[in-house]
């Protein structure tokens, strides 16, 4: 089955077939963390969607060269370091370490290169020199700005309206509103309390946008395949990256721009003041497995808003366990016997559905539906001993393929833990009934049923047993 991956390209605004520059290879740049704080769950949503994309390419036989920058100098990192009275290096180090730790426990494949902005000042200076020479940039009060009216393609990515353009007026801060599109700072004049580099273009420090233009081209070339980020990066960050790179290099910067949507918490924008702001550590402190979190983040299509709630996280945990429990039973039930063509066909259909879903602009719902359909069809056979050893292996190896991409390592709960958890739930249900909270009591019963556990109220108390094959 030859790979035919289709992706939504923000540049142009439609789903397109992915055609790599070099056959069989993908050059991928993803905007990395600005290390002024611990990443929050919304940041992880972006990184997990990018990981799904990268894993799909690897699964479909592509080589992937992946670069993710680390922004360790910008307005925010400088503000944070000053507030704490420490240098940038000392200030950003713990956040860089936390990023790497959380990335690993979320089972996100590391990039091939993590260039740091502070280690690439020379490349940025070179790019700015070119922009000055070609007349795309000008100096003002010790800073250097990009003149957006010199670059007619400005605004194509973010679809800026001409009446919003304010060429000539400039923005000194890295982030500003789309309603007042301005010339933006490539290089910022020395300021009290800010780090200064002495360079050929004068003393100062880089703006945020030039960092990604300089570092992506250094490692991936002047034109590369895919650039990812969150939708909030489209303007001004990615718009400015295109302007800088294409003005300087005279060639197309990126072929496919792929952007992930926001994450909200309980339907609201996450903010520290509202108390709905979560880092991964905050969530794990409530007893969740990081891969339950990954399942939740991965299972919503990347171009849809993801509403993070603990209820949704519980459902993600249940879904992940359903796969794990199925695989556990598959191992236990494997017997000798000939392969059944019907089972092999079921697996082939599931694989075709899984691949077709993902190749269609990462349609994860369709891909996972194919996986759960297989579970539903195989369960009854499994329970009556109708799956042979070779077929169990065929099914298991398909699930291993699935996990190369989804990467949630579904594992059955160990028996003792499972029993302890069921007993806890039964107790919670009894308490809810005693409190006459029947809605909660029924909710707990349904939750258990979902996990394949049936409760029976007997005169000696509540008993539980494993449910039969799940009904579709
Ligand atoms: Zn960037």
Boltz pocket constraint, residues with backbone or C-beta under 6 A from the ligand:
constraints:
  - pocket:
      binder: B
      contacts: [[A, 30], [A, 31], [A, 32], [A, 208], [A, 212], [A, 237]]
      max_distance: 6.0
